[in-house]
């Protein structure tokens, strides 16, 4: 299967219902400075949906929050293929929520390492889930 490094509109998690279900189940993977909440769902139209967030308590300026969110989305876009293929093989649907928890402004390398580590941990969770 060909790798697609896209993050289109249909792959973005925007449904309040799915986001609420995500936080009710409270399953999370930590890879400092990123925390990833995840849940298996049935009503999603795409196999893997994701959202990103940065606390305004830690970053007062919207410019800084938006920069971190762009870095998170870019890292996810580049590293999601292995998880997506596994979910498609298992015939499941999953939603993810990336939360940046550090108080310092990161660079792309830091975020990329954290997101890659978190996605590897998620792959192990999916393999163990039935």
Secondary structure, DSSP 4 states (H G I P E B T S, - for coil): --------GGGB---HHHHHHHHHHTEEEEETTEEEEEEE-SS-SSSEEEEEEE-TTT--SHHHHHHHHHHHHHHHHHH-HHHHHHHHHHT--EEEEEEE--SSPP-HHHHHHHHHHHHHHHHHHHHH--
